[in-house]
């Protein structure tokens, strides 16, 4: 069975929420991950896909910026 290649793009929603969006090898959105303070980890939350499309406050960011924002929100490293 052929494995699907996943790529990511990173966004900042509303100047505060870093969002990582996963795309399949055909460029279709597969899901989104955001930091969850209560769980202390990244969680999948597909509702952010529509939030990104509807919001006027969306900025594309780098992977490093995503990591820094997420780690700041979680209070720990993503490693």
KOLTIMAR-73691 format. One record per residue (C-alpha): x, y, z; residue number from 1; residue in three letters. Coordinates in steps of 0.25 Angstrom, whole numbers, plus 5000, padded with zeros to 4 digits. Each point is the difference from the previous one (the first is absolute). Last residue first. Layout:
<sites>
<site><x>X</x><y>Y</y><z>Z</z><k>NUM</k><r>Ala</r></site>
...
</sites>
This chain:
<sites>
<site><x>5041</x><y>5071</y><z>5085</z><k>79</k><r>Unk</r></site>
<site><x>4988</x><y>5010</y><z>5001</z><k>78</k><r>Unk</r></site>
<site><x>5007</x><y>5007</y><z>5011</z><k>77</k><r>Unk</r></site>
<site><x>4992</x><y>5005</y><z>5012</z><k>76</k><r>Unk</r></site>
<site><x>4991</x><y>5011</y><z>5005</z><k>75</k><r>Unk</r></site>
<site><x>4989</x><y>4996</y><z>4991</z><k>74</k><r>Unk</r></site>
<site><x>4997</x><y>5014</y><z>4995</z><k>73</k><r>Unk</r></site>
<site><x>5015</x><y>5004</y><z>4998</z><k>72</k><r>Unk</r></site>
<site><x>5003</x><y>4986</y><z>4994</z><k>71</k><r>Unk</r></site>
<site><x>4989</x><y>5003</y><z>4990</z><k>70</k><r>Unk</r></site>
<site><x>5004</x><y>5014</y><z>4997</z><k>69</k><r>Unk</r></site>
<site><x>5015</x><y>4996</y><z>4998</z><k>68</k><r>Unk</r></site>
<site><x>4996</x><y>4987</y><z>4992</z><k>67</k><r>Unk</r></site>
<site><x>4991</x><y>5008</y><z>4990</z><k>66</k><r>Unk</r></site>
<site><x>5011</x><y>5011</y><z>4998</z><k>65</k><r>Unk</r></site>
<site><x>5010</x><y>4989</y><z>4997</z><k>64</k><r>Unk</r></site>
<site><x>4991</x><y>4993</y><z>4990</z><k>63</k><r>Unk</r></site>
<site><x>4998</x><y>5014</y><z>4993</z><k>62</k><r>Unk</r></site>
<site><x>4988</x><y>5009</y><z>5001</z><k>61</k><r>Unk</r></site>
<site><x>4987</x><y>5003</y><z>4991</z><k>60</k><r>Unk</r></site>
<site><x>4992</x><y>5010</y><z>5006</z><k>59</k><r>Unk</r></site>
<site><x>4985</x><y>4999</y><z>5003</z><k>58</k><r>Unk</r></site>
<site><x>4992</x><y>5011</y><z>5006</z><k>57</k><r>Unk</r></site>
<site><x>4988</x><y>5002</y><z>4990</z><k>56</k><r>Unk</r></site>
<site><x>4995</x><y>4987</y><z>5005</z><k>55</k><r>Unk</r></site>
<site><x>4990</x><y>4991</y><z>4992</z><k>54</k><r>Unk</r></site>
<site><x>5010</x><y>4991</y><z>4993</z><k>53</k><r>Unk</r></site>
<site><x>5009</x><y>4998</y><z>5012</z><k>52</k><r>Unk</r></site>
<site><x>4988</x><y>4997</y><z>5009</z><k>51</k><r>Unk</r></site>
<site><x>4995</x><y>4990</y><z>4990</z><k>50</k><r>Unk</r></site>
<site><x>5013</x><y>4992</y><z>5001</z><k>49</k><r>Unk</r></site>
<site><x>5001</x><y>5003</y><z>5015</z><k>48</k><r>Unk</r></site>
<site><x>4987</x><y>4991</y><z>5002</z><k>47</k><r>Unk</r></site>
<site><x>5009</x><y>4988</y><z>4996</z><k>46</k><r>Unk</r></site>
<site><x>5006</x><y>4999</y><z>5014</z><k>45</k><r>Unk</r></site>
<site><x>5012</x><y>4991</y><z>5002</z><k>44</k><r>Unk</r></site>
<site><x>5007</x><y>5002</y><z>5013</z><k>43</k><r>Unk</r></site>
<site><x>5014</x><y>5006</y><z>5003</z><k>42</k><r>Unk</r></site>
<site><x>5004</x><y>4997</y><z>5014</z><k>41</k><r>Unk</r></site>
<site><x>4998</x><y>5005</y><z>5015</z><k>40</k><r>Unk</r></site>
<site><x>4986</x><y>4994</y><z>5001</z><k>39</k><r>Unk</r></site>
<site><x>4994</x><y>5013</y><z>5006</z><k>38</k><r>Unk</r></site>
<site><x>5009</x><y>5009</y><z>4992</z><k>37</k><r>Unk</r></site>
<site><x>4996</x><y>4994</y><z>4987</z><k>36</k><r>Unk</r></site>
<site><x>5009</x><y>5004</y><z>4988</z><k>35</k><r>Unk</r></site>
<site><x>4994</x><y>4999</y><z>4987</z><k>34</k><r>Unk</r></site>
<site><x>5000</x><y>4990</y><z>4989</z><k>33</k><r>Unk</r></site>
<site><x>4992</x><y>5000</y><z>4987</z><k>32</k><r>Unk</r></site>
<site><x>4995</x><y>4989</y><z>4990</z><k>31</k><r>Unk</r></site>
<site><x>5001</x><y>4994</y><z>4986</z><k>30</k><r>Unk</r></site>
<site><x>5000</x><y>5012</y><z>4991</z><k>29</k><r>Unk</r></site>
<site><x>5002</x><y>4996</y><z>4985</z><k>28</k><r>Unk</r></site>
<site><x>5013</x><y>5003</y><z>4993</z><k>27</k><r>Unk</r></site>
<site><x>5000</x><y>4987</y><z>4992</z><k>26</k><r>Unk</r></site>
<site><x>5011</x><y>4994</y><z>5009</z><k>25</k><r>Unk</r></site>
<site><x>4992</x><y>5002</y><z>5013</z><k>24</k><r>Unk</r></site>
<site><x>4999</x><y>5013</y><z>5007</z><k>23</k><r>Unk</r></site>
<site><x>5002</x><y>5002</y><z>5015</z><k>22</k><r>Unk</r></site>
<site><x>4997</x><y>5014</y><z>5006</z><k>21</k><r>Unk</r></site>
<site><x>5007</x><y>5005</y><z>5013</z><k>20</k><r>Unk</r></site>
<site><x>4993</x><y>5011</y><z>5007</z><k>19</k><r>Unk</r></site>
<site><x>5007</x><y>5010</y><z>5010</z><k>18</k><r>Unk</r></site>
<site><x>4989</x><y>5007</y><z>5008</z><k>17</k><r>Unk</r></site>
<site><x>5003</x><y>5014</y><z>5005</z><k>16</k><r>Unk</r></site>
<site><x>5000</x><y>5011</y><z>4989</z><k>15</k><r>Unk</r></site>
<site><x>4986</x><y>4997</y><z>4996</z><k>14</k><r>Unk</r></site>
<site><x>5004</x><y>4987</y><z>4993</z><k>13</k><r>Unk</r></site>
<site><x>5015</x><y>4998</y><z>4998</z><k>12</k><r>Unk</r></site>
<site><x>5003</x><y>4990</y><z>4988</z><k>11</k><r>Unk</r></site>
<site><x>5009</x><y>4989</y><z>4997</z><k>10</k><r>Unk</r></site>
<site><x>5000</x><y>4991</y><z>4987</z><k>9</k><r>Unk</r></site>
<site><x>5003</x><y>4985</y><z>5001</z><k>8</k><r>Unk</r></site>
<site><x>5003</x><y>4989</y><z>4990</z><k>7</k><r>Unk</r></site>
<site><x>4996</x><y>4985</y><z>5001</z><k>6</k><r>Unk</r></site>
<site><x>5004</x><y>4990</y><z>4990</z><k>5</k><r>Unk</r></site>
<site><x>4990</x><y>4988</y><z>4999</z><k>4</k><r>Unk</r></site>
<site><x>5006</x><y>4986</y><z>5001</z><k>3</k><r>Unk</r></site>
<site><x>4997</x><y>4991</y><z>4989</z><k>2</k><r>Unk</r></site>
<site><x>4995</x><y>4986</y><z>5004</z><k>1</k><r>Unk</r></site>
</sites>
